[in-house]
Amino acid sequence: AGDEIVTYVARNLEPYRGFPTFMRSLPRLLSARPKARVVIVGDDDVSYGRPLPPGQLHRQLLLDEIADGFDRSLVWPLLIAGSISLPSSPFRTMIAQRASQLGSSAEFDSFGRVKELLSEVWRVNDNNLAKGTIQSVHWRDTMQQKGWDFLLI
């Protein structure tokens, strides 16, 4: 009922079936339509063209290729979920792992700003928690205190 769903269905996820074109379009599409859900159906075999070396899949190669594009469309939920996460939360580990995967590009664009903002929110909240204070700082207050005036999209 009103859900935005983007589908790709093919016998196999391979270049001759347009899979790379579809995958490379997703970051931009999901940035423009952040509520859209993507459903991909297909096998990892190759019906046409030369097979990849053993252990390689077109699906994984393309996910790796476009991995940085998805974070741009996810910064808002990452910020909201991250701003209330506790020190032992697996969410913090996931953010750190993702930043590590992105390398130096994790410091730029919206992902970099959210990562910096979350680091500061976590620092303040973790210090408060260590002192026995349950009061947490809101991410908006942190931005205001730091004089950060940037768009988080």
Long-range contacts (C-beta under 8 A, 24 or more apart in sequence): 3-35, 3-37, 4-33, 4-35, 4-36, 4-37, 5-36, 5-37, 5-38, 5-39, 6-33, 6-36, 6-37, 6-38, 6-39, 7-38, 7-39, 7-40, 7-41, 8-38, 8-39, 8-40, 8-41, 8-42, 9-40, 9-41, 9-42, 10-41, 10-42, 11-42, 11-43, 11-45, 11-47, 12-42, 12-43, 12-44, 12-45, 12-46, 12-47, 13-40, 13-42, 13-43, 13-44, 13-57, 13-58, 13-59, 14-45, 14-46, 14-47, 14-48, 14-49, 14-58, 15-49, 15-58, 16-47, 16-48, 16-49, 17-42, 17-47, 17-48, 19-58, 19-59, 19-62, 20-58, 20-62, 23-62, 23-63, 23-65, 23-66, 24-62, 24-65, 24-66, 26-66, 26-69, 26-70, 27-66, 27-68, 27-69, 27-70, 27-72, 27-73, 28-69, 30-69, 30-70, 30-73, 31-69, 31-72, 31-73, 34-73, 34-76, 67-101, 67-102, 68-102, 68-105, 68-111, 71-98, 71-102, 71-110, 71-111, 72-109, 72-110, 72-111, 75-110, 75-111, 75-113, 75-114, 75-152, 75-153, 76-152, 76-153, 78-111, 78-114, 78-118, 79-114, 79-117, 79-118, 79-139, 79-152, 82-114, 82-118, 82-121, 82-122, 83-118, 83-121, 83-138, 83-139, 84-136, 85-122, 86-129, 87-122, 87-126, 87-129, 92-122, 110-151, 110-152, 110-153, 113-148, 113-150, 113-152, 114-152, 117-142, 117-143, 117-148, 117-152, 120-146
